[in-house]
Amino acid sequence: MKNPKGKGSRVERQVKKIFEEYGFEVIRSAGSFGKADLEVKSIGSIQVKSRKSFSILNMFDGAEKLVIKADRKEPYIVMPLKTYLEELKK
């Protein structure tokens, strides 16, 4: 394994930049000393994960968005970040 901490930091910075390009104020918790990796003003806390692959991506099956729910947990919606940000702009 190369440098997983470096990869995580790089991806956090990339995601932070995307939010900023859409006009959001973002604070990055470098080293994950906070509860989440990013805090986006008017949106909330964001946890960023980066892996070679995620099996959840296979569940989209051609759809634009995916709702997932574990037993006795709240449902979550999964969608591409830029799709989410475009919908927020509307």
C-alpha positions in Angstrom: 0.0 0.0 0.0 1.4 3.4 -0.9 0.5 6.3 1.3 -3.1 6.0 2.3 -3.0 9.1 4.5 -1.6 11.1 1.6 -4.3 9.8 -0.7 -7.0 10.7 1.8 -5.7 14.2 2.2 -5.5 14.7 -1.5 -9.1 13.6 -2.1 -10.3 15.8 0.8 -8.6 18.8 -0.9 -10.2 17.8 -4.2 -13.7 17.6 -2.7 -13.1 20.9 -0.8 -12.2 22.6 -4.1 -15.4 21.3 -5.8 -17.5 22.8 -3.0 -15.6 26.1 -3.2 -16.1 26.2 -7.0 -19.8 26.1 -6.3 -19.5 29.0 -3.9 -19.5 27.2 -0.6 -17.4 28.1 2.4 -15.5 25.0 3.5 -13.3 24.3 6.5 -11.1 21.2 6.2 -10.2 19.3 9.4 -6.6 18.5 8.4 -5.6 15.2 10.0 -9.2 14.4 10.8 -9.0 16.0 14.2 -12.6 17.0 13.9 -15.7 14.9 13.8 -15.7 15.1 10.0 -13.3 15.8 7.2 -15.0 18.9 5.9 -17.5 21.4 7.4 -19.5 23.1 4.6 -21.3 26.2 5.6 -25.1 25.9 5.1 -24.7 22.1 4.4 -23.0 20.6 7.4 -20.3 18.0 8.1 -19.0 15.8 5.3 -17.0 12.6 5.7 -14.8 11.9 2.7 -13.8 8.3 1.9 -11.6 7.2 -1.0 -11.1 3.6 -2.0 -10.0 1.8 -5.2 -13.7 0.8 -5.6 -17.0 0.8 -3.7 -19.4 -2.0 -4.2 -22.3 0.5 -3.6 -21.6 2.0 -7.0 -22.8 -1.2 -8.6 -26.2 -0.7 -7.0 -27.0 2.4 -9.1 -27.8 0.2 -12.1 -28.1 3.2 -14.4 -30.0 5.4 -12.0 -28.9 9.0 -11.2 -29.5 8.6 -7.4 -29.5 5.7 -5.0 -31.3 5.4 -1.6 -29.8 3.0 0.9 -31.2 1.9 4.3 -29.7 -0.4 6.9 -32.1 -2.1 9.4 -33.3 0.3 12.1 -31.3 3.2 10.5 -32.4 6.3 8.5 -32.4 6.1 4.7 -29.5 7.9 2.9 -29.4 9.2 -0.6 -26.2 8.7 -2.7 -25.5 10.7 -5.8 -22.6 12.2 -7.7 -21.4 15.3 -5.8 -21.7 17.7 -8.8 -25.3 16.5 -9.3 -26.1 17.3 -5.7 -24.5 20.8 -6.0 -26.3 21.5 -9.2 -29.6 20.7 -7.5 -28.8 22.9 -4.6 -28.2 25.8 -7.0 -31.8 25.4 -8.4 
